[in-house]
């Protein structure tokens, strides 16, 4: 059986975090497309992406605006948000949107991976 690998787009302006998430997800069998800005992902498009992980606080377009753009392009796209800020307003804003997961930095990498696995497994009606 030839299963297509799931593609996770990761957007963060911290290159070390991008590399860390890329290593984590690639070791679990995912294809990772890292982007250093929201605009870089928007220019690449959402059509081949199975899941989006984005930082909230980035220069230019923040993660909330990227979420809105992603959902407008692909309403079924799972979105997970990361933040280094510990503001209650971000969490409230995130809970008011269709967000599949909200993680504060430093976050538990295996927990993020498990959350993505669960959402993508449910989306295809089984396990990943």
N, C-alpha and C positions, 0 to 999 in steps of 0.2 A: 504494500500500500504506500502510495506516495503522498504524504500529507504536506500541505503548504505550511511553512513556518509562519507564525503570527508576527506582525510588525508592530513595534512599539515606538512611537515618536516621543522623544524626551526633549523638553525645552527648558533651558536654564542658562543664565549668563555666567555661571561658575563652571569653568572647564574641568575642574577636579571632580565636581559632583556629576557632571555629564559622563565623565570617564568611569566613575564608580558605578553609576546606574547601568551604563552600557555593559560593563563587565559582569555585573550581577545578572542581568537579563539574558545576555548572550550565553552565560554558563548554564542557564535554564532552558536553552534551546530557542530563544526568541531572536528575531532580527531587530536590531535597534538602529533607529535613525536619530542621531543627536543634532540638535539645533541650538545655537547660542542666542537666538532671538525669536520672538513670535513671528516677526515678518519673514524670517527665513523659512519657517514652516509654511506660512500662508503662501509664499511664492512657490514652494515645492508642491503644495496641495495636500488634501486629506484623502484622496481616493484610495491609496494603497495602505493606509494606516488602519490598524485594528484597535489601537488604544493610544490615548494621549496622556502623558505625564508632564505637567507643567508647573514651574515655579510661579508663585503669585507676584512677588516683587521683582520686576525686571525693568530696566530702562526702556523707554518707548512704550510699547503696548504691554500692559500687565497681564497676568494669567487669567483674570476674570474676563477681560475683553477677548483674549484668545479663546477662552471657553465659549463665549457667545458666538464668535466667528466660526469655530469648529462645529458647534451644534447647528448653526444656520446652514452650513455646508453638508453636514452629516448628522442628523438628529439622533441616530443610533450609536454614535461614537462614544465609547466609555472614556470618561475624563477623570483623572486623579490630580489633585492639587497638592503642592508642597509649599511650605512657607518657613522662613527663618524668623518671621515676626511672630510675636505671641500676643496679638491683639484680638480681643473678643469680637470686634467688628468683622475681621476677616472670616472667623468661623461662622458667625451669623450670616454673613453674605454668602458664604459657601453653602451653608445648609439651605438657603433659599433657592439655590440653583440645582439643576440636575447633575450633581457631581457624585461620582461613584466612590470617591475616597478622599480624605483630607488628612495629610500627614505634616506634622511639625518637625523641622530640622533641629537637631539631628534625629533622623527617623530610623526605625528598625527595617533594614533592607529586606530580610526574609518576610516580614509582615507585609511590606509593599508588594513583593513578588507574589505572596499568597493571595492578596486582595485582587491583583490583576488576573492571576490564574483563575480565581473563583468567578470573576465577572466574564472573562472570555470563555471559560468552560460552560457557564450558564448560557451564554449567547449562542454557543453552538450545540447546546442541548446535551452536553456531556463533559467529560474531563479533558483537559488539555494535555 
